Amino acid sequence: MTLTRIGTLLLAAALAFAGCTTMHAGLPPTQGGGAEQATGAGLPAHAVIGFSVDTPKRAATAAAQGITSTILYGGSPAPGSDLERALSAHNISVVDAAISGILFYWECHRTHTIKPPPKSYGYNPYCRTDEDPKIDSPSVVLRDVAAILKRDATRPYVVAHWVLDDWAWWDNGSGRELLQRVHAEITKETPGRPAICGFGAAVLRPGKVGWDPGTGANYSNGGCDIVGWYNYSPFGRTHPSNGKQLDWSMKDLLPAMARTLEKRGWNIAATPLYGIGQAWGGSYEGKYYQPGLTRGEMLEQAKAFCDFGAAYIGWYAWDDSGYEGRTETPNNSATITAGIAAGLKACRSAWRT
């Protein structure tokens, strides 16, 4: 889930919904009464999960900020490597995201062969080229997934698998059955380590919902043990903005996302929620500006997730291909570090009650 990928996808979603006002009143927060059950033996209850804590220096920073697990797109680090030793020294476990990468390459291949974008698009906004054409069938996906799982089965510091995030919006639901087959492999090869399915949305102005219900079509109870909602401010801005006009409480957004998944059988008490807040802001990729981010906005977003019933909280990200020297991140921003601390305190208060 690099900024390049999520930026393209969520920018389109944000533009699609920017002129739409939600037609539903906000639902009351769902109570996650079973948050400490059905999480799998690998991932501790109420884990604090940060994306891309991928160097020893970042491991030290993240640990001081309260991070207990990290999602690594490059896969789990080798035993005895500098990163593995640093993460272990700081008691940070690993959620291996390599499976989500395999599914991305399969979906990318689909969009260049089986399911190209509508002719109205000037280019393929999901992936401009077929990035790994060797991943050309579900059987190849499952073969590569099995190899990842056999490796991770020997690595006790791997506690879960991140299996899904971005998906082409003109191909909704095409990964649902395959995710169920992936889940069966996870259960066989790494029992007790949950599969986390991610779904993204945009944080817009109050009364506007930056969520495409089709995004939830890949969800099923047989494919996902945990759902992760990654909700960020709109992409593609070219001028500075502190994000104060955006609804970080996600008052209408979270119920809208819940309604979509509930129609497909989701129950937050059985399949816990992992809330993923924004932890970067300012300049990125040389020409864009990510709205936000203040301590108050980060607190409001994290509190919203946990009051809604999230059993886990975390932030994106300690590293990303779109970051540049001016990007504010958890590694260089006292404001973002303060926002993480405030959000984590609010979530722990919600978990106690």
N, C-alpha and C positions, 0 to 999 in steps of 0.2 A: 504494500500500500504506500508507494512513494508519493510525494507531493505531485509529481508529474501525472501519475495515474489518477489519484483521487481528485486532483485539481480539475482535470478534464471532465471526469464523470460528475462530480458534485457541482461544478460550474454549470453544466448543462441542466442538472436538476434544479439548481437555484434559479436559473433563468426561466425554467418551465413553470416554477411555482411563484416567481416574484410577483406576478400580477394576480395571484389567486388568494382569496381569503378563505380560511377554513370554514366549513359549513357545520361543524360539530362543536358543541360545548365541551370543555375539558372534562374528562372523566376523573373521578377521585383516584388518588394514588392506589396502585395495586399493592397489596400486602404480601411480602415475600416470606410468609411464615415458615416455609421449608427451606430457607436459604442455606442452612448448614447440612442438609441432606442432598443426596443425588448429585453431588459435585464430583464424584470420583475420588479415589484414594490419593491421586497424585497432587491435586491442587488444594492447598489448605483453604478453609473457609475464610472469607474476607481478605483474600490476597490483594495486594496493591501492585498492579501490573503495569509496567511502563514499556513502551515500544523502543526497540533499538538501543538498548544499553549495551553497546557493542565494542567497547574498548575498556581496558583496565581503569583508565582515568574516569570514564563515564560510570563505571561500576561503583567507584568510590563516591562520586557525586550523587548518584541515584540512591545508594544505600543511606547516605546522610539525609536524603529527602524522604525516606520512608518506603522506598520501593522494595518489594519482596520477591517479585518475579519479573522477567523481561521476555518480550516477544521478539524473536530474532528471525528476520526474513531469510538471512543467509544460512539458516539451519543451526542446529545445536553445535557448540564448539567442541573440538576434539578433546578427549581426556588429557589433562596435563598441559594443554595450551595455556598461553598467558591469559586469555580471556576466561577460560574455564576456571583457572586457579583464582583469578580476581573475583569472579562471581561467587565462587564457593566461599572465599574468605569473607565476603560481605553478606553471606547467606541469601543470595539472590538465585532463585531457581530459574529454569528455562522453559518457556513455551515455544516449541519449535514451529515456525511458520512456513517451513519448506513445502508442506503439502499445498498451502494456498498458492504458492508460486507455480506448482505443477498444474493446478486447476486454472490459473490465469493463462498459462501457455496453451492449454487445451482450448479454452474459450477464445483466446486470440486466434488460434488456428481456425476455429469454427467461423469466426467473423471474416476470415479471408477465403473460406471455402464453402461451408454449409450454410451459414447464416450471415451474409454480408449486410452492412448497414443499409437503410433505405436510400434510394437513389437521390433523394433530396440532399443528402450529406455530400459535401465536397470532398471529404476524405473520411477514413475510418477513425473516429475519435476514441475508440477503445484501445487500439494499437495500430500504428501506421503501417507496420510491416508484420509479417508472420514471424514472430520473434524466435520460436523454436519449432519449426515444422515437423521435427521428428516426433513431437508429442501430438499424434494425429488420430488417436482413438481412445475410447474409455479403457481398453485393455492395456494400452501403453501407460495411461495415467495410473492404473492400479498396479502395474508392474513397478513403476517408479515410486509409488507410495509405499509398496511393500518393502522396497529397499531402504527407504527412510525409516520405516518403523522397525525393521530388524536392527538397524544401527542404533536407534534410540532406545531399544529394549535393553541395551547393555549400558546405558547411561542414566544412572539413577537421578541425576540432577534435572532431567527432562520430566516435567510434571504434567504437561498437557500439549495439545496440538491446535494451532490456529489454522483452520482449514479453508476459510472463505472470507474474501472481502469484496473487492470491486467485481462487477459483472456488467456485461453489455445490456443496456436497458431495452434494446429491441429484441433481446433473446431471453426474456424473463422466464425463469423456472427451468431452464434447460440443464441446470446442474443438480436438480433436486434428487433424482434417482442415483446419480453418480455419487453424490455426497453420502447417501445411505450405504452404498457399497464401500466407500472409503471408511465410514464409521464401523462397518462390520470388520474391516481389516484392523482398525485401531483396537477394537474390542479383543480380537484374536491375538494380536502381536504385542500390544502394550495395554493390557487390561488395567482399568482403574485410572487411566489418564484421559481426561475428557477431551472431546472435540468441541472447539469454540468456533461458532459461525458468526462472522461479522456482517453488519448491515449499516450503511452510511446514510446520513441525512445532512441538511444544511440548516444552520441556525439563522433565521431571518428576523425581520421586524415583527413586533407583536401582532398576532392575528393572522400571520402567514405561515404556512407549513411547508417546509422544504423537504418533503418526503414523497417519493414515488411508490405507491403501494405495490407496484410490480416488482420492486426490489425484494420484497419478502417472499416471492414465489419459490425461491430455492430452499425455504425453510421446511423442515419436517421434524417431527419428534424422533424419527429414526435416523436422522442425519446429524443432529446437533444436541450436545449435552449442556452447552452454555451458549447464550447469545450475547454478542458484543455490539453495542450501538456506538458508532463513532460519529459524532455530530460536531461540525466545525462551521466557522463563519464563512461567508461566500468567497469563492475564489475569483481571481481575475481582476481584482481592483488594481488600479494604477496610481491611486493617490492615498496618502496616509489616512487612517481612520482608527479611532480607539475602540470602535465597536459598541459605543454606548447606546446606539439606536437599536441594537439587536436584543432579542428576547432570550437571554441566557438561562432563564428559568425553564424554557422549553415547555411552557404550560400547555400549549396545544400540540406540540410536536411529539412528546413522549406518548400521550394517549393515542395519537394517530398511528404511531409505530406499533404500539401494543395491539390495537384493534386488528391491524393487518395480520400479525402473526397469530393472534388468538383465533382468527378465522381458519387458520391452518393447523390448529390444535395446540398452540403454545400455551403453557401454564407456567407462570413465573415461579410458583412454588416447587414445581418439578424440574424445570429447566431454568436455572438461575440467570439473572441479568448481570452483565459486566458493562458498567458505564465508562465510556472513554471520552474524556474531556480534551479540549484543545490546550496545548502547552507550547505553542510557538506563535509568533506574531511579527509584524513588520515586513521588511523587505525580503523577498526571496526570488530566486531564479532571475535575478538581474533586472526585471522589468515590472514585477507585480508587488502588491502590498497586501499582506494578510491582515484583515481587520482584527483589532484587539492588540494587546491583551492586558487587562488589569487584574490585580489581586481579587477585587470584588467580583469581576465577571467569572473568574475561575472558581471562586467560592460558590457563587450562585449556581453555576452549572453542575459542580460536583454534588452540592446539596440536593439539587433537583433530581439527579440520578438516584441518590441513596434514599431520599424521601419517597421516591417512586417504588422502591423495593430492590434496587441493585444490591446484589450480594458481594460484588467486587467493584473496585474503582481503579482507574488508571488514567494515563495521559499519553498522548502522541505529541512529540516524540523527542528522544535524546539525539537522534540522528535521522537525516533524510537527504536524499540526493539533491533536493531543491534548495537546501540551506546554503546561505552565503555568509560572509563575515558580518554583515549587518543584521542578520536574522536573530531575533531574540528567542532563546531556547532555554531549557532547564540547565544547560551547561554554563550559561553566561549571564543570566538575568536574575537579579535579586527579586524582582517583582514576580516572575514566574515561580521561583522557589517559594516565595511567600504564599502565592496562590495555591500551590500544591499542599503546603502545610495547612492552610485554612480549610481547603476542601477535604483533606484527609481527616482533620479534626471533626468536621461536620458529619462525615460519613461514619466515623466511629461512634459519634453520639447517636446517630440514627440506628446503627447496629445494636447498640446497647438497649435501645427501647423497642 
